[in-house]
Amino acid sequence: MFLIFFSLAAVCLVFFVWSDHTSGKTTATNSKKTSFKSIQTDFKEGWSKIFNQKTSSSTNSSTNTTTQSNASPMISQAEFTKKINAIIGNSKANIYVLDTKTGAKLTYSNSNKDFWLASSVKASILTQIVKDDGPLTGDLNDIATEMVEISDNQSAIDLFDDIGGYPALESLWKNLGMTSTVANTEGFGLSTSTAADQIKLLKYILTMPSSDKDYILNLMSNITSSQRFGIGVMKDPAFKNGWLNADNGTWHVNTIGYSDHERYLVAILTRNNTDQDSGEALVSKIAGYIIPKSKNN
């Protein structure tokens, strides 16, 4: 009997020891699990804060970069208008400038009437013949070079006849949506247009096959020194100017073309200038306003 009691007591003792040990392990394990979960939670929360902070910083940086890259170096519209109003006098002007990189634009107009293209129409003649024949060679190239680089009128007449005359020009303008450009059969230099329409022509040239585009831009980049007014004062210009006196003694003076490797498309049409020199000075000043000197580098 004593042996049975002793055996039962021993079994109970072992059970309680084992139970306490197991309970201790369980408690310790649970404690460890709780501690680990707490550390894991703190780690996740801390990393989340760091990640979100970095993401926010990255987003802000990206936003700032985008804003800066989208900011055109051109003068503001308000300042552009103010400067032109200060020098325009009795002259009339119609202006359109496009920054092809950012889409920013500048415009100005103090007249509802259209403007004679004068020799600026030669850019349309050149575009049409290159569109038909590709880069010119031989005699045609020599004629085109004289028409553009020194603005030779007889060369322009020869190429005008070669493309098919007024129907060819009118077809080009119609296809480009130049609805405000009207041919004048008394002389193609008397054809009238707007700055916005001339921008359409300049845009089209940039979409032509590279060999055609490069040919046109090469000629427009080599204007003789005596005719480098207007866009000619800007950075890396490719352009065609025009000037023509009216019956009342005033002058139409224009400049259309590109600046800074075709980034800027510029069309400045003016009339009612006192003389040719004042008209050239006016379009040169206006072109010089487009990119402030501090940004023109």
C-alpha positions in Angstrom: 0.0 0.0 0.0 2.8 2.3 0.9 4.5 1.4 -2.3 1.4 2.2 -4.3 1.0 5.6 -2.5 4.7 6.4 -3.1 4.4 5.5 -6.8 1.3 7.7 -7.2 3.1 10.6 -5.4 6.1 10.2 -7.7 3.9 10.2 -10.8 2.1 13.4 -9.6 5.4 15.1 -8.9 6.8 14.3 -12.4 3.5 15.5 -13.9 3.6 18.8 -12.1 7.3 19.4 -12.9 6.6 18.5 -16.6 3.5 20.7 -16.6 5.4 23.7 -15.1 8.2 23.2 -17.5 5.9 23.0 -20.4 3.9 26.0 -19.2 7.2 27.9 -18.8 8.2 27.0 -22.3 4.8 28.0 -23.7 5.0 31.3 -21.8 8.5 31.9 -22.9 7.6 31.0 -26.5 4.5 33.2 -26.4 6.6 36.0 -24.9 9.2 35.5 -27.6 6.5 35.4 -30.3 4.9 38.6 -28.8 8.3 40.2 -28.7 9.2 39.2 -32.2 5.8 40.4 -33.5 6.3 43.7 -31.8 9.8 44.1 -33.3 8.4 43.0 -36.7 5.6 45.5 -36.4 7.9 48.3 -35.4 10.3 47.4 -38.2 7.5 47.4 -40.8 6.1 50.7 -39.5 9.6 52.3 -39.5 10.4 51.1 -42.9 7.0 52.2 -44.2 7.7 55.7 -42.9 11.1 55.8 -44.5 9.8 54.4 -47.7 6.9 56.8 -47.9 9.2 59.7 -47.1 11.6 58.7 -49.8 8.7 58.1 -52.2 7.3 61.5 -51.3 10.7 63.1 -51.8 11.2 61.3 -55.1 7.8 62.4 -56.3 8.3 66.0 -55.3 11.7 65.9 -57.0 10.2 64.4 -60.1 7.4 67.0 -60.1 9.9 69.8 -59.7 12.1 68.4 -62.5 9.0 68.1 -64.8 8.0 71.6 -64.0 11.4 72.9 -64.7 11.8 71.0 -67.9 8.3 72.2 -69.1 9.2 75.8 -68.4 10.1 77.6 -71.6 13.1 80.0 -71.5 11.0 82.4 -73.6 9.9 85.7 -72.3 6.5 85.8 -70.7 3.5 86.8 -72.9 2.8 89.8 -70.7 6.4 91.1 -70.9 6.5 90.3 -74.7 3.4 92.4 -75.3 4.6 95.2 -73.1 8.0 95.4 -74.9 6.5 95.4 -78.4 3.9 98.1 -77.5 6.7 100.3 -76.3 8.5 100.2 -79.7 5.8 99.5 -82.3 4.8 103.1 -83.0 2.7 103.4 -86.1 3.8 100.1 -87.5 1.5 97.1 -87.6 2.6 93.6 -86.6 1.3 90.0 -86.6 3.5 87.6 -84.6 3.5 84.0 -83.6 6.3 82.1 -81.8 6.2 78.4 -80.9 8.6 76.6 -78.5 8.4 73.0 -80.0 10.0 71.5 -76.9 7.4 72.8 -74.3 4.5 73.9 -76.5 4.7 77.4 -75.1 3.8 80.2 -77.5 3.9 83.9 -77.9 1.5 86.0 -80.0 0.9 89.6 -80.9 -1.3 91.5 -83.3 -2.4 95.1 -83.5 -4.0 94.8 -86.9 -6.9 92.7 -88.4 -5.5 93.0 -91.9 -3.3 90.4 -93.5 0.3 91.2 -94.5 2.1 90.9 -97.7 4.6 88.0 -97.7 7.1 89.9 -99.9 10.2 87.7 -100.3 9.1 85.5 -97.4 6.9 83.7 -100.0 10.1 82.2 -101.4 10.1 79.7 -98.4 6.8 78.4 -99.8 8.2 78.1 -103.4 11.2 76.3 -102.1 9.1 73.9 -100.0 6.9 73.1 -103.0 9.7 72.3 -105.4 11.6 70.2 -102.9 8.3 68.4 -102.0 8.0 67.5 -105.7 11.6 66.8 -106.6 13.5 66.2 -103.4 16.9 67.9 -102.8 17.8 69.9 -105.9 20.9 69.4 -107.9 22.7 71.0 -110.8 21.1 74.2 -112.2 18.0 74.0 -110.1 20.1 73.9 -106.9 22.0 76.9 -108.1 18.8 78.8 -108.8 17.3 77.8 -105.4 20.5 78.9 -103.6 20.3 82.3 -105.2 16.6 82.6 -104.5 17.0 81.9 -100.7 20.5 83.0 -99.7 20.5 86.3 -101.6 16.8 86.6 -102.2 17.2 86.9 -106.0 13.9 87.7 -107.6 14.5 86.2 -111.1 15.5 82.9 -109.5 12.3 82.9 -107.6 10.3 83.6 -110.8 12.1 80.7 -112.5 11.3 78.2 -109.7 7.8 79.6 -109.4 7.2 78.7 -113.1 8.9 75.3 -112.6 6.5 74.3 -109.8 3.4 75.2 -111.9 2.7 78.8 -110.7 -0.1 79.9 -108.5 -2.1 76.6 -108.6 0.9 74.8 -107.0 1.3 77.4 -104.2 -2.5 77.5 -103.6 -2.5 73.7 -103.4 0.3 73.6 -100.9 -1.3 76.2 -98.7 -4.7 74.5 -98.8 -3.2 71.1 -97.9 -1.4 72.7 -94.9 -4.6 74.3 -93.7 -3.2 77.8 -94.4 -6.7 79.2 -94.8 -5.7 82.8 -94.3 -3.0 82.8 -97.0 -4.2 84.2 -100.3 -2.3 84.3 -103.6 -2.2 87.6 -105.5 -1.9 87.1 -109.2 -0.4 90.5 -109.7 2.7 89.2 -108.1 3.4 86.3 -105.7 5.2 88.7 -103.3 1.9 90.4 -102.8 0.2 87.3 -101.6 -1.1 87.9 -98.1 -0.8 85.7 -95.0 -0.8 85.6 -91.2 1.9 84.6 -88.7 -0.1 81.6 -87.6 -0.3 80.4 -91.2 3.4 80.8 -91.7 4.0 78.6 -88.6 2.0 75.9 -90.3 4.4 76.0 -93.2 7.4 75.9 -90.8 5.9 72.9 -89.0 5.4 71.1 -92.2 9.0 71.5 -93.3 10.1 69.7 -90.1 7.9 66.7 -91.0 9.4 66.3 -94.5 11.8 63.4 -95.2 15.1 64.2 -93.5 17.0 64.7 -96.8 14.3 67.3 -98.0 14.2 69.0 -94.6 17.9 69.2 -94.3 18.2 70.6 -97.8 15.7 73.4 -97.1 17.2 74.3 -93.7 20.7 74.3 -95.1 19.7 77.0 -97.6 17.8 79.0 -94.9 20.9 78.8 -92.6 23.2 80.5 -95.1 21.5 83.8 -95.7 23.9 86.5 -96.9 25.2 88.8 -94.2 23.4 91.9 -95.4 20.0 90.2 -94.9 20.6 88.7 -91.5 18.0 90.8 -89.7 15.0 89.6 -87.8 15.5 85.9 -86.8 19.1 86.3 -88.0 19.9 87.9 -84.6 18.8 84.8 -82.8 20.7 81.7 -81.9 21.4 79.2 -84.7 18.9 80.7 -87.2 17.4 79.3 -90.3 15.1 81.8 -91.9 13.8 83.7 -94.9 13.1 87.5 -94.7 10.9 89.6 -96.9 10.7 93.4 -97.5 8.6 95.3 -100.0 7.5 99.0 -100.3 3.9 99.9 -100.6 2.5 102.6 -102.9 2.1 105.0 -99.9 5.8 104.9 -99.2 5.6 102.6 -96.2 7.3 99.2 -96.0 6.3 95.6 -95.3 9.1 93.8 -93.5 8.9 90.1 -92.4 11.0 87.4 -91.0 10.0 83.7 -90.7 12.0 80.7 -89.7 13.7 78.8 -87.0 16.1 79.3 -84.0 18.1 77.1 -81.8 18.2 74.0 -84.0 14.6 74.3 -85.0 13.4 74.4 -81.4 11.7 77.8 -81.9 9.4 78.5 -84.8 9.1 82.2 -85.5 6.9 84.3 -87.8 7.0 88.1 -87.5 5.1 90.0 -90.2 5.0 93.8 -90.1 3.7 96.7 -92.3 3.3 100.4 -92.2 7.0 100.9 -91.4 8.4 104.3 -92.2 11.2 102.8 -94.3 13.0 99.6 -94.9 15.7 100.2 -92.3 13.2 101.0 -89.5 11.2 97.9 -90.5 14.4 95.7 -90.3 15.3 97.3 -86.9 11.8 96.6 -85.6 11.7 92.9 -86.5 15.2 92.4 -85.1 14.3 94.0 -81.8 11.2 91.8 -81.6 13.2 88.7 -82.4 15.7 89.7 -79.8 13.0 89.9 -77.1 11.9 86.3 -77.5 14.6 84.7 -75.5 16.0 86.9 -72.7 19.8 87.3 -73.0 20.3 85.6 -69.6 18.7 82.4 -71.0 20.0 82.5 -74.6 23.0 80.3 -74.1 
